[in-house]
């Protein structure tokens, strides 16, 4: 299992999807050592750790109907979801979301 270190109240963070809890936790470790996310939260989390995406891109690429709600839930759980307003030539302004890992700082 890959451990992703981010700025979170419970560092280092090990994030796991709720559907994989019983399969992924190694023997001898406790479930309390992991932050368990709902499947949609886990999908958005993985995307945002690996790059910057707009809410529209997340909805198109993932089976998530309202990515802004998922991002809000991740923020409420303490994940540092960063956002930045961008505007390309001839485009409307939109937000790019990302989660910075320790290695990127």
Secondary structure as UniProt FT lines:
FT   TURN            9..10
FT   STRAND          15..17
FT   HELIX           18..20
FT   HELIX           21..24
FT   TURN            27..28
FT   HELIX           31..33
FT   STRAND          35..37
FT   HELIX           39..50
FT   HELIX           55..61
FT   HELIX           67..76
FT   TURN            77..78
FT   STRAND          81..86
FT   TURN            89..90
FT   STRAND          94..99
FT   HELIX           102..104
//
